[in-house]
């Protein structure tokens, strides 16, 4: 017969009951969508090899309503909004996301256009990921917002002409999510 015993002094029991070393982080997807240029921007004729000369092409997407979405901020002191984009258009771009007067902007530097061949046809896509840190006031504004607005502007790439037929059905995909550490002491 074999007996196995253990000495409790080998265990650091104080670490098991002390939650200060625990820093759980939650991740939450929020919104995801793909937007075809032709569906949101049509002020000129989309014919064949017509060169697009308008700069920038601005379009506002339908607001994303937040009714029915609850963002419980108890225990959350800071939050990061993560915006991932895939640009399949032959134009550089910028975006801005607005809620309750707070704007998250992709910045002054234009984000990259998709790769094109010598005829202006799209042959690849560009991907970007930008993180925005929210303070407690911003988190509260997001928690009480009724909608989120998204605006996109497309800009000439400066390398080759943009052909209307290549731009017409091109799309930009945007995924928005959150990352937030939880303060366990505030959940009691």
N, C-alpha and C positions, 0 to 999 in steps of 0.2 A: 504494500500500500504506500502511495506517495502523497505527501502533503506539501502543498505549496503555500508559502506564507510570504507576506511582504511587510516591510517596515514602513509605517506611515510617515516617518521622518524623511523618507526618500522623495516624497511628493511635496510640492509647493502648494499646499492647500490655500494659502492666502491669495494666490493668483487665481484660483478657481472662483472665489467669491468677490473679487475686486473687478468691477466692470470698466474701470478707467482705462485699461489697456485694450478694450474692444472699441473699434472704430468702424462699424459696419457702414458700407456705402450702398445706396440704392441707385439703380439705373432704371429709367423709365422712357420707353419710346413715346413720342408725343404725336408726331404728324409725319406723313410721308406722301409725296405726290410727284407725278411727272407731268410737265406742262409743255404742250406742243405750241410752238411760236404762232402758227396760223390760227390757233384757237383764241389767242389773246391779243394779237396785233395784226390788223388788216387795213391800214390806211392807204396802202398802195397796191398796185396790181402785181400778183405773184406769177409773172410769166417767164418761162424758160430761162434764158441766160441774162435776164435783166440784172444789172448790177445794183445792189442795195447801197444807196448813198446816204440815207437818213442816219443821223447819229446824234444822240442815242435813240434806240427804240425802247420806249418805256411802256411797261404794262403792269397794272395792278391786278393781282389775282383775287378771286372771291375770298372774303374774310373767312377764317376758320373759327366757327362758333365754339365757345367753351361751355355752353350750357350743358349740364349733365356731367361735366368733368370736375371732379373734386381734387384739389391739390392741398393735402393736409401738410401744413408747414410746421407742425409741432415737432420739436426736436431737430429742425433743420436751421442751421445758422448761416450756411453758405450753399450755393448751388452753382453748377456750371451748366450752361445751355450749349449743347453740341449740335452744330449744323454741318451736315455732310452734303455736298453737291456733286452731281455728275453733269457736266456740260457737253452736250452733243451738238451744239450749234457752232458754226464757223466764226462766231463773234466772241470777243471778250465780254465779261459781264460783271455786274455788281448786284447785290440784293440788300434789302433792309426788311427787318421784322419788327413790327411795332405792337405793343400791348400797353394799355393804360398810360400812354404818354412816354413810355420807355422805348427807345429804338436801339436795336442791335444791327449794326451796319457792317458789311463785309470790308469796309475801309476805303481809303482813297486810291489804293492801288487796284487796278482792274484785275480780276481773276482770269485765268487762261481760257483761250478758245480751244475747240476741238481741233485735232489734226486734219489737214485737208491735202488733197492732191493738187496737181498743177491746173486742173480744170475747176477747182473750187469745191469739189465734192468731199464730204466729210468721210474720213477714213479711220478715225479714232475719237476718243473722248478725253476730257480732262477731269480730274477729281480734286476736290478741295475739302478740307475739314478745318473748321474754325471753332474755337471754344470761347465763350463769353462768361465771365464770372459775374454772378449776381450777389449783391449785398442783401441784408435783411429787408430793406425797404423795397428793393426790386422784386424780391421773392414774394412779398406781400402784394405788390402790384400785379404780379402774374397770377397769384392765387385768387385775386378779386376781379380779374379781367373778364369781360364777357366775350371777347373775340381777339384773335391774333391776325394782323394784316401782314401781307407779304407783297413787296414790290420788287420787280426785276427790271434792270436796264441793260440792254445789249449795246456794245460799242464796237466800232470798226477795229479790227485786229491790227491794222497797219502793215501787214505783211503781204496780203494779196486781196484782190477784190472779192467781196462776198456776193455770191450768185443767189438770186431769189429762189430758184428751184432747190438749192441745197439748204436754204434757211427755212423754207416753208414748213416742212414736216419735222424739222429738228426739234429736240426737246431738252429741257433742263429738269433734272430730278433733284428733289430736295428732301432730306430726312432730318427731322428735328428730334432731339432727345434730351434728357436731363440726367445729371449725375450729382448726387448730394450725400455727404457724410451725415450720419445720424448721431446726435448727442443722446445717448441712452438715459442720462440723468433727467433730461427734460421730458421724457415719455412717462415718467412715474406719476 
